[in-house]
Amino acid sequence: MPDPARPVVDPVEAHLGAGLAALGGTDRSAASVESPVRHAARALHGDHLPEVMAAWEAGLLSRRLDHEARRLRSAGRGLYTIGSAGHEANAAVAAALRPTDPALLHYRSGGFYCLRAGQVAGVDPVEDVLLGLVGAADEPIAGGRHKVFGRVELSVIPTTSTIASHLPRAVGLAVALDRARRLGAPTPWTPDAVVVASFGDASVNHSTALGAFNSAGWCVRQGIPVPLLLVCEDNGLGISVPSPRGWVADVLGSRPGVPYAAADGSDLAEANAVAVDAVARVRADRRPVVLHLRTVRLMGHAGADVESAYRPAADMAADLARDPLLVTARRLVAEGVLTPAEAVSCWEAAGDRVRRTASEVVRRPRLTGRGAVTAPLRPGLSGALAAAAGRAASPVDRRRVHGDRLPEDEGRLTLAQAINRTLLDAAAADPGLLVFGEDVARKGGVYGVTRGLAERLGRSRVFDTVLDEQAVLGLALGSGLAGLLPVAEIQYLAYLHNAEDQIRGEAASLAFFSQGRFRNPVVVRMPAFADPDGFGGHFHNDNALGVLRDVPGLLVAVPSHPSDAPALLRTCLAAARVEGRVCVVLEPTALYHARDLDPGDGAWTAPYASPERWAADHVRVGAGRVHGDGADLLLVTLGTGLPVCLAVARTLAAEGVGARVLDLRWVLPLPVDDLVREAAATGRVLVVDPTRASAGVSEGVVTALVDAGLSGPVRRVAAADSFLPLGPAAADLLPSAGSVVAAARDLVGR
């Protein structure tokens, strides 16, 4: 980049340069510009000189990248300015770990990334970070979608977390590592791997972080291995809000089952020595440790942050005096590891390297185009899904999990029974499949859907979790990263709202920010929709699906009938296993144990298909199911709306009106092709939405019909925009057979 485009040197940059120059001269002839780590043979008090030197060198690169980010932004060529200045002690933590240890990093972990990249041949951290800063299409992890720290070769899992939302996943991955090994399931991580997760001090106040600390300690109390290093980088500020004195140490130091260690982040040698000890404890004991690094924040929160508007000048000057690169350089020079000239030369060499790379990177093509941006979110929908959905265990293994009576020999099953048998069959065929959640093992779920699974599959594969939805989903995300296939249950749809960011911000976004290079295959089961009997009130009886429809790339299936449920569930399991997809299965609570449409007809039961039919019965992602062939009206519905619409179709048939029913079966993606085809065949559409009039499913259905240019009339009957009350009044808010019949008659002119 031409020098005229470069703004005035930042005060932090000038302070470090002047401080290094003041160490005793700038004679470059004595310096080793290319490899300062060659001085590792010299004496230094302590046993970690190579690591300290590597961390200091990585910190220099990280600092130069921070300054370059602001220059690029000032010149209109950069997109991101949140830096790592003052936090370079995280490089000393990286030096205590192995490059094969999975890492989920705080956004100020530039030093960590630079150090780890130096441990793996063929990776240039300077180019990686700069490509992210300018949004280049060939940035190696996110492809220009965001500036994140991540690379498969470095075992760095990308996260854009600002509130420690990655910590439940980190706990889940740590728990899953040893579980996968015990189950003999293949995993990409080494047998003695340690998971490391870093976060800021302000995040310790967030429920996500507190829940992660709690679940880690809860697992330790249960005797469950949790090889996790939690690193709090404490600069004392949450943007402009200071942490109360001693608060962070008190919070971190009082976690049951999670020992506490602390280090001065301004001294890389001390930080490394404490980190080495902490990592050794975690690796040997398979138990978590929290490492509290007391750092400083230099250059403000981000480029647009005017720090002087809210911080006293004396506080900022005190932070400058604790600059870890300068403090550590003084120690290295004082102890004879580096000459003053060598220290200056290392700083200048880092600047030259960053500037040279930046001048080339700014010419690289940026990510553009809707198709290119959304590519990681589009399902592959490969032919392999049908084959995977049709895969069955051997007859011997099937009889082992089912007992002497296979499900195809049981006769007609309810929806709950069909889901139960499908989970058993899937687990028999996939030794890495886990089923877990609140009350799913001993109790068998509040509706009995998982009853008997723990006895048949064992407590290592079917188990109860801590009462925390964030922890349940974090365990699922971590298990997927470990190579397992987690089937997590959220006890009620309403409980998801305590933890929905684990699906939106963490699970579904991983493919987007890693271009599919990291995967967390997950199937989340939830009792959902509204029970017209009003059991449990709004917290147990919820029909709000809007939050799920808002998640890009998510698959959301709705099995409403026992003839559909096994095939839909197998499709979701196959999509998770084969394509790494995140799937949600919404199971209508009111239909779990239903048997009849009309009293005694057994219409809400179905036989269970034998394995030779599974591939043929495979349900394509985004495929609906049509009931009937009436030519006068199309009823579109899902979930608890299906029995209502089937009953209405019978009533209309008796009146001479031919109605067909389209069971959507998928909320994401909607079966648009089936919808448009069936709507064109009838010319009239009535959408019966058991969710809500606003942010329900019907809005998407009607919009799809408008986009397709349907010329006939479209109406809808939807649930009220209301919380559901306790008792029979709940039915007054939901579509009923009477309200649907009336709307249908009006639509066809009767």
N, C-alpha and C positions, 0 to 999 in steps of 0.2 A: 504494500500500500504506500503511495507516495507520502513523503514527510509532510508536505503542506496540508494534507487532510488530517493530520494527527493533532489533537487538541493539546493544551498545556498539560504537563505532567501532573498527575494526581498528588495531593499532599502526602498520602500514605506511601505512594511510590517514591516520592522524593525523600521522605523520612527514612525509608529503608535503605535507599541508595546512599544517602549521606551517612547513615549509621554504619554501614559496611565500610565506606571509605574512611571513616574515622578510626577504624580498627588498626590502621597503621600503614596505609599506602595502597597504591593501585598498580603496582608493577606486574603487568600481565605476563611477562616472560617467565615468571616463576610459577605460573598457575597451570593447573591441568583443566583446561576448558571442557574437554570432552568427557572425562570420566573422573570426577572428584572422588568416587568411591574407592579408587585405587589406594587412598590414604588409610584404608581400613586396617592396615597392618600396624599403624602407629599406636602407641599406648593411649588409652583413655580409661578413666576410672569406670568400671562396669564391664559387662561382657557383651554388650549389644552395639558395638561401634558400627558394624556394617549396616545394621538396621537403622540406626540413628542417621548415618550419612545418607542412606537411601531415602529416608523420610524427609530430611532437609532438602535434598535435591528435588524430590517430588513436590515439596512445598513451594520451592522457587518457581517451578513450572506452573503450579496452580495459581500462584499470585500473579504471575505474568499474564496468565489467561484471564484472570479477573480484570486486570487493567485493559487488556485488549478488548474484552467484551464491551467495556464502556466506550472505548474509542470507536469500535465498529458501530455501536448504537448511535453515537454522536455523528458519525459520517453517513448514517442512514443505511448501513449495510448489515447491522446486527439486530437481533430480535429479543435478546435476553440479557439481563444484567445482574441477576442475583448471584453473588459470588461467595467464595469460601474464605476470603481474607480474614485472618485471625483464628481460623479453625484448622490450620494446617496440622495440628496434632493428630487429626484422624489418619494422616499418613503413617504416623508411628503405630497406630492400631493396625493398619493394614500390614505393616511389616511384621507384626506378631502373628499374623494368620497365614494360611496357605492360599494360593490362588485358586484352589479347588473348593474352598469354603464358600458356600452361597452367601451373598451379601445383598441386603436391601438398604439403600443408602438415603440419608438426609440430603437435601439439595445443596448443603454447604460441604459436601464430602469430596471436593475436587482433589485435595491432597491424597485421599485414600485411592481415588480412581487412578491418579497419575502413578502412585507407587505400585499398585497392582498391575497396571499395564506394563510397567517396567519388568515385572516378573515373568511375562509371557512373550515369547518371541513373536515378532510380526505385528505387534499392536503399538500404534503411536497415539498416546493419549492426547497430545496436542492437536493432532488432526481430528481425532474423534470429537473433542469438545468444541473446537472451532466449527466443525461441520454442523453441530447442533446449534451453535449460537447464530448461524446465518440461515438455518432452516434448509440445508442442502438435501437434495433428494437421495444422495448416496451416503448420508450419515448412517453409521453401521447398525444402529439399534432401532430408532424410531423412524428413520427415513425422512427426517425433516418435520415430523409431526409435533415434536416438542423437544426441548433441550432437556434430556434426561441422562443420568449416569446408568449405563447398561451395556453389557456385551456377554454373549454366550461364552466366548473363549475365556473371559475373566470371571465367570460365575457371578456376575453382577446383574441382578434382576431389576429391571427398571421400575421406578415408582415416582409419581409426581406428588407424593404426599406432602402436605404442609401441616397436618394435624396428627401425625403419627398413625394414619389409617392403615399403614402397611404393617403395623406391629402385630395385629391378630394373625395375619398371614405368616409372619416370621415365627410366631409361637407355633402355629400349625405345622409349618415345615419342620421345625425342630422336633416336634412330637412325632411327625410322620417318618423321619429318617430311621429311627430305630424300629418303629413298627414295620416299615417296609422290609427291613433286613430280617426281622423275625418271621415275617410271612414268606420270605423267599421271593418277594416281588422285585423285578428289575427296577433300578433307580439310577438316575444320572449322577448321584453324589457318592463320594467315598464313604466307606463304612464308619470312619471316625470323624466325619465332617462336623464342623461347628458352624452354626448359622449366626451371622452378625447383622444387627439392625441398628442404625443410628437415627437420632431424632433430636430436635431442639428442646431447650428447657421449657419454653412456654407450652409445649405439647404435653408435659406431664400433668397439666390440669384438665386435659380432654378426656372424656369418658372412654374413648377408644384406647388411649394409652393405659389408663387405669384398669380397664378391662383386660388388656393384654398382660399387664403385670400380675393381675389377680389370677387369670387363668393359668399362667406359667407356674405361680406358686401353688395353685390348686392341684395341678398335675404332679408337682413334686411331692405334695402331701399324699397323693394317691400312689406314689412309687413309680410314676411314669417318667421315663427319661426325657429331658428337655435340654439338649445341648445348644444353648442360646446365649450369645453375648449381646446385651443391650447397652448401647453407647449413647449417653446423653451428652450432647455438645452444648454446654451451658455458657452462653455469652451474657446472660443476665437480662436479656431483652426479648420481648415478643413484639417485634417491630418497634413500637414506641413505648410499650408498657413494660416497666421494669418488674422483674420477679422480686418478691419480698426477700429480704436478706435471710439466708438460711433455709428458705422454703423448699427449694429444689432438693437440697441434701436431705432434708427431713422426709420428703415424699419418697425419694428413691431409697433411702436408708431404712425404711420401715416396712418393706414388702416381705411378708412371710414367705419363706422358701426361696428368696432371691437375694443372695449375699451382695453386699455393697463394697465397691472399691472406688477410690478417688485419686485423681492426678491433676497436677498443674499443666494445663494445655499450652502454656507458654514455654515449657521446657520439653522438647521432643525426647530427650534422653529419659527424663522421668516418666513421661507418658508411655514410652515404649516399654520401660521396665515394668510398670504396673500392668500394661496390657499383656505382656508376655506371661506374667503370673496369672492373670485372669483367664486368658485363653487356655493355658495349661490346666487350670482347674476345671473349666468347662469340658475340655476334651477328655480328661481322665474320668471325671465324675458323672458326665452326661447330665449336668444340672446347670441351671442358668446363673449368670452373674450380671449385675448391672455395673457399668463403668461410668463414673461421673467425671467428665473432662471439663475443667473450668477454663473457658476460653475467653477471647475478646472478639468483638465484632468490629472490623475495620471497614471503612468506606460506606457505612450505612446499610440499610436493609437491601436496597436495590438502587439502580442508577437514578431513578426519579425521586428517591428519598432524600429530603434535605434534613440531615441529622441534626444540624445546629438549631433547627426550629424547636426541638424538644429535649435536647441533651445539653447540659452545661459544658462549656469549653474545657473545664478542668477534668471532667469525666472522659471526654474524648482524648485529651492529652494523656491521661493515665492509661488508657487502652493502647495508645501508640507506644508508650514505654514498655508495654508487655507484648509487643509484636513477637510472636513465637519464632519467626525466621531470624530476627535480630538477636533475641535472647539466646537462641541456640547457637548462632554464629559466634557470639562472644564466648560462649563456653568452648566451642570447638577450637577457636583461636587461642584462648587462654590455656587450654590443655595440650596445645601443640599438634592438634590433628590437622588443622589448616593454617596456612599463612594468611595474613590479612589480604594480600594480593590475590591469593587463590579464591578467597571468599567473594571478593568483588568480581573476579572473572567468572565464577559460577553464576552469579546473578546476571551479569551482562550476557553470558552465553545463553541462559534461559530466555532472556529478552530477544536476542537475535533469532533463536529457534522459533519462538512464537510469532515474531513479526514476519519471518520468511514464510512460514506456513500460512499465516493469515493472508498474505498477499496472493497466495495461490488459491486458497479456499474460497475467497470472495468471488472468484470467477466460476465456481461450480454451479450447475443448474439447481434451482430451488424446486421444492415440491409444489406442483400446481395441478389443477384439474380435479373435479369432483370424483371421478373414477379412481384416480391414483390415491387420493386421500383416503377414500373409504374402502379400498381394496382389502385390508386386513379384516374388516368387519363382515364381508360378504361370505356366507357359508359356501364351502366347496360343494356340498351336496353330491359328493362323489358316489359312484356306483358301489364303492366299498362299504357304504352304510348298510345297504341291503344285506350284503354278505355278513357284515358284523352283527347286524340285528338277527340274522338267522343262525348264528353260531350257538351250539348247545354243548353242554358237557356230555361225557360218555353216559350210557345208560346206567353204569355202575355208580358214577358220581351223582347222577340225578336221583337215584334211589337212596343214596346215602343222605342227601339233604331233605328229600321229601318223605322218607320213610317207605314203607311197603306199598303205599298207594300214590301213584303219580297223579298230578292234578288233572290230566286229561281223562282220568278214570273216575274222578270225583262227581261227575254230573255237572249240573249248572251251578256257576259260582256268582256271588255278588261282586260288586266293584271292589270292595275292600279285599275280598278273598283273591280276586284276580291279580291285584297289585302285589299282594303278599307272595303268591306263588311265582310271579314274574321275578321278584327280587331274589327269591331262593334260586331259581333257575339261572339268573344272571350271575349270582355269586358262585354257583357251582362251575360255571364256564370261565369265570375270571377271578383268579385267586387274589387279585389286587383290589377287588371291590370291597368297600367298607360301607356300613350303614350305621349312622349315629345321629344323635340329637338328644333333646330333653325327653326322658321317659320312654325311649324307643326300645330298650333292652329288657329290663326286668318286667316292666308293665306291658310292653308291646305297643306303645303309643296310646294316646288318650282315646283313640277310636279302635284300637286293637289291630291296626293295619300291619304292624310289624310283629305281631304276637308269634312267638315260637322261633323267630329268626336267630336270636342269640343262642338258644339251645341247639339249633341245627348247625349253625355256622361257627360258633365259638365266640367267647367274649373279646377276643382280640380283633374280631371283624365286625361285631355288632355290639355297641356299647353306648352307655349314657354319658352325657357331657355336663359340664358346669351350666348353670342356669343363666346363660348370657348368649344372646343371638349373635353378637359380634364375634364371640369366641367360637361358636359353632361354625359360622361361615369362614372365619379365619382358619380353623382347622381344615375345613374343606379345601380352601385355596392352597394351603400348604401341602395337604395330602396330594392334590393334583400335581403340584410342582415336584413332589417326591416320586412321581411315577405311578401313584395309586389311582383308583377310580372311586372318589368319594360320592356317596349318596347321603346327603345331609337333610335332615328334617327340621323345618321350622314349625313349631307346634301349631300355630295359627297364623293366617295371613296377616292379621293385625300386628303380630309380634315382629314381622319383618321390618316395620317402620322404625324399630329401635336400631336397625343395623343395615338399612338398605344401601348405604354407601359402600358396604363390603361387596355388593353385587355390582353397583354402578361404577363407583370410582376405582375399585380394585380388581374384581374378577373380570368383568367384561372389557375393561380397558387394557388388560395386559397384552392381548394380541395386537391391539391398535398401536401401543407404544413399543412393541418389540417386533412388529411385522410378522407375528406368528412364531418367532424364534423361541420364545418362552410360552409355555402353555399351562393353564390350570384347569384341566377338564373337571367339571363339576356338574352334578345333577342335584338340584334342590327341590325336595318335595314339600308341599304345603297344603293342609286342609284349607279350603277357600270357598268363596261364594257365600251367599246368605242362606241360612236355614229359615224358611218361612215360619217355623214354629218359634223363632226368636230365642233359641237357647243361648244363654251366656251373655247376652248383651253385645254391645259394639266391639268389645275387645276380644271376644271369642267368635264373633259372627260378623265378618267383614267382607265386603264386596268391592273394595277399592283397588282396582288394578292399574290405575293411571301411572303409578310410580314405576311399574314394570314396563309399560309401553314406552316409557321415556328412555330406555337403556339401549343404545345402539349395539347391534351385534348379538343381543341376547335371543335365545330361543325359549318360547313360552308355550307349553302344550297344555291342553285341557282334556283329559280322558273322562268322559261323562257316562259311558256305558261299559259294562264288563267285556263286551265283544271287541271294544276298541282299546281298552286300557293296556293289555299286555303289549300290543304292537306299538302303541305310542311310546310307552315307557322304554321298550327296547330300542326304538329309534333315537330317543334322547340319550340313552346309554352309549349307543354306537356313535352318535355325533360327538359326545364327550371324549370317548376313547380314541376314535379315529381322527377327528378333526380338532380335538382340544377345545370343544365348544363349552360354553356355560349355558346350562339348560335349567329352566324352572318348570316343574310339573305342578299344576294347580288342580287339586282333587276336590270335587264338590262334596262338602261335608254331608249335606242332606241326602246324598245318593250312595254313600258308602255301603249301607246295609239294606238299601231298598231292594225289593223283589218284584214288585208289580207296577204296571202302569195303570191298569184297572184291577180292582181287587181279585186276587187269585190267579191272574193270568201269567205270572212269572216272567213278564216281559223285560224286567230289569235284572235278569240273570242270563248267563250265557255259558256254553261249554268252553273249556280251555283247549286251545289248539295244541296238537302234538308237534314236536320239533321240526318234522319234515315240512310243515306248512309255514314256519316262521318267516323264511325269506320271502315267500310268495305273498304273505300277509303284511309285509313291511309297509309302514305308512311313510310316505314321502314327506319330508319337512315342508310345511306349508300346504298340505293337501287336506281338504275338507271331505265330508262324507254326506252323501245325499240319501235321504229317506223318502221313498215314493216318487211318483212321476206326474203329479198333477200339473196341468197346463195353465191354470188360472192365477196362481199366486205362489210366490216363493217366500217362505218363512226362514229367516236367517237368525241363528242363535248359537249358544254354547252353554256348557255347564248346566246349571239347574234350569236353564231355559229350555233344554232339550225335551224333557218329559212334558213340559207345558205345551210346547209346539206340536209334539206328536199327538197329544190329546186334542188339541185344537184342530189339527188336520183331520182327525176322525170326525169331530163335530161338523166341520165344514163339508166333508164328503157326504154326510147324511143330508146336507142341504143342497147338494148338487154342485158344490164348489170344489174343484180339484186343486189341492195344495201339495207342494213338495217342501221338505224341510232340509235345509243345509246346516249341518252341524259343523261349525268352523273348525273345531278341534285345535286350532292354533291361534294364539293372540299375536305372537311374533314368530315368523312373518304371517300375516293374514293370507288366507288362500284366495288371493285376488282372481286368479284364472278361473277357479271353480265358481266363485261368486259371480263374475261377469257372465260366464257361460250359462249358469242356471237362471240368472236374472233375465238374460236375453230370451231364454226359452219360455218364460212366463209373462214378461212385460210388466209385472207388478211385484214390488218387494216390500215386505213388512219385516223390519229388524226388531227382534225381541231381545232386549239387552238386560240380563239380570245383574249387570254391574251398576253403573250410574249414568245418568243423562249427560253429565259433564265429565270429561276425562274417563269415560267408559270405553267400551269396545265399539259401540254403534257409530260414534263419530268417524272412526277410521273406515268402517264399512260403507257408510254413506259417501264419504269422500272418495273412496275407491270407485264407487258407482258413478259419481259425477265425473271423475277423471276419465272413466271409460266411455263417457258420452251416452249413458243409458237414457232413453227418451221417456220411458214409462214412469208412473208415479212411484215414489218411495216414501214410506212412513216408518215410524219407529214407536215402540213401546219400551220405555226404559225405567229402571229403578230410580227412585227419587234421589236427589242430591242431599243426602242426610245420613247421619250416623243411625245405626239400627237400634231400636229400643229393645228392652227385655220383654218377652212375652208375645202374644199373638198379634199385637199391633205392628210387628215387623212385617207381616204379610201385606199390610196396607201400603207399604213402600215399594213392593216388588211387582213385576208383571204377573198377572194371574190369568188363568184360562179365560175368565170372563172378560177381562180388559183386552186380551189379545183377540178373542172372537169378535168383540165389538169393533175393534180397529180393522180386522180383516174384512168384516161385512161392509164397513164403510169404504174400504179401498176397492172392493170389487163391485160396489154399487148395489148391495143387497140391503 
